[in-house]
């Protein structure tokens, strides 16, 4: 592969490619298998994803070990492919579909699906995944004001993770703290069906300084669904509910983003995740996780001492940046 072709791909991914050169990139992707492979690889790196079919990644990544992704190679490959499709081209299947780019204006207008700064709403439930629409729930946490010298990113309150555990949790060991929310898209179905819609999840995270014996990371996940078995407020509410261990494999599309937390601490960091929605999307699941990857063999449940999140945004917008043939 020519160096100038690789630079063309990098320029697009980095947002430096001019509209006048989009046709050139289209031609390259259409006619060069190696270029398409490079485009996929570099795009995955940009989104913080890795090849989930690679066992080394499974060994190192804290957000895979506690999930169903570690159960079988075929399940990992299926989720990997869905993530690629969801992030890059909006084609949702278990194979990668080649995408060709089109120039179009970036649309900045968005609809806020959720903004949470823990100022007014009740604190998240601590019963694990909340099987009800538009409520936060997950592992043990509590709402705090200024704590350990750390001030909220917005307003007067923020959420502090306490323990990688929740009421009634069956698993004996865990080193990942989770926060979940199911979001109803019913008011926006026409927009999603007729436009190329994107969901963006933005979370602000902060932490105390930690030692080299620890390795804290944050992760954000968006999953799109057309049905939610067992979730109150949906037509399928009476059906057996989704298993948190399998939820990543049950949706129409998925996007993930991982980010290491600053060792020096006491600095708010943004972690962002984006997903192009399939036209049939009716619901979302957002998941926010904090983990210490060096504790993946922990006996018991990891206790957090100074891990915070604040100012969670979930936004819906139209973003026809890519098309496919």
NORNORZI-V309962 format. One record per backbone hydrogen bond with DSSP energy under -0.5 kcal/mol. NH is the residue of the N-H (numbers start at 1). CO is the residue of the C=O. Records with the same first field share a line. If there is no record, write none. Layout:
NH->CO  CO
//
This chain:
6->2
7->3
8->4
9->5
10->6
11->7
12->8
13->9
14->10
15->12
16->11
17->11
21->18
22->19
25->21
26->22
27->23
28->24
29->25
30->26
31->27
32->28
33->31
36->32
37->33
38->34
39->35
40->36
41->37
42->38
43->39
44->40
45->41
46->42
47->43
48->45
49->44
52->50
54->51
55->53
57->54
58->54
59->55
60->56
61->57
62->60
64->61
65->61
66->62
67->64
68->245
70->64  67
71->68
72->68
76->72
77->73
78->74
79->75
80->76
81->77
82->78
83->79
84->80
85->81
86->82
87->83
88->84
89->85
90->85
91->85
92->90
93->91
100->323
102->321
108->106
111->316
113->111  314
114->314
116->312
125->136
128->138
131->129
132->130
133->232
134->182
135->132
137->180
138->125
139->178
140->163  165
142->160
144->158
147->150
150->147
151->149
157->154
158->144
159->309
160->142
161->307
162->140
163->140
164->302
165->163
167->126
169->166
174->300
177->290
179->288
180->137
181->286
182->132  135
183->284
185->282
188->185
189->186
192->188
193->189
194->190
195->191
197->195
198->317
199->275
200->315
201->273
202->200  313
203->271
204->310
205->203  269
206->308
208->306
210->263
214->211
217->291
218->259
219->289
220->257
221->287
222->255
223->285
224->253
225->283
230->236
231->228
232->131  230
234->231
237->234
239->236
242->229
244->242
246->243
247->243
249->246
250->246  247
251->247
252->224
253->224
255->222
257->220
259->218
261->216
265->262
266->207
269->205
271->203
273->201
275->199
276->86
277->197  275
281->278
282->225
283->225
284->183
285->223
286->181
287->221
288->179
289->219
290->177
291->217
292->175
293->215  291
295->292
296->293
298->295
300->298
302->174
304->162
308->206
309->159
310->204
312->116
313->202
314->114
315->200
316->111
317->198
318->109
319->196  317
321->319
323->100
//
